[in-house]
Amino acid sequence: MEENLKQLRELIRKSGRILVFTGAGISTGSGIPDFRGPDGVWTKREPVLFQEFMDSEEKRKEYWQYKADTFEAFKAARPNDAHKALVRLEKMDKLQALVTQNIDNLHRAAGTSNGKLIELHGTALCAECVVCYDWTPMAAALGRFLAGGKPPKCACGGRLKPAVVMFGESLPQAELGLAFKAAQNCDLAISIGSTLSVEPAASVPLSARAAGKPYAIINRGSTAHDQAAVIKIDADAVAVLPELI
């Protein structure tokens, strides 16, 4: 692993437009559960699909109860040393974009600027009205749910939905387009803490590799892109990113 770290450190030193792609593994050190990994939350419970949420009051109750059960972990989480290392990368003027699958808001809390951050799957800290698209703090929406036992509604009367991309829901095309554009313009792609198995998000760093850019992966365990990477570091991001940056 030391040789791989040395090689990646040199690639970072030479690069000026780095695309960083992050998944759940960068945030587990902050107490955020891993949802999509081999031992993640979705291996133990069935997710509520977007269309089910829209069509069924019972499914909406189920989904809001799941959000109530997991919200405290999101609210209590703080950025760890891996998130902070990526802020340093931006301050070194080497970061093209930070594209994340995560909904925990920890990159922004660490100090990554809005102009660099692309959140493909939304944020768990807010709820969005499906009619007027107004946002409500998640704590307030959950408070209404827990007080009355009914899925919360917006002031306009529309249903509130957590402002995340649910299973079966399309990714926001504007953010996805920005992510692919950043992948084409970067000179190095680094994927951190993702199994790279969820599409179309996982195709973002892979498109950089397809365009001839060097591609490095930092993840504990195997990923769907291991054969495409020029460097693979099998380790916890919190342990190695501060060494690299």
Summary of the structure (lengths in Angstrom):
residues: 245
radius of gyration: 18.4
end to end distance: 16.2
largest distance: 58.4
contacts: 816
relative contact order: 0.19
helix: 42%
strand: 18%
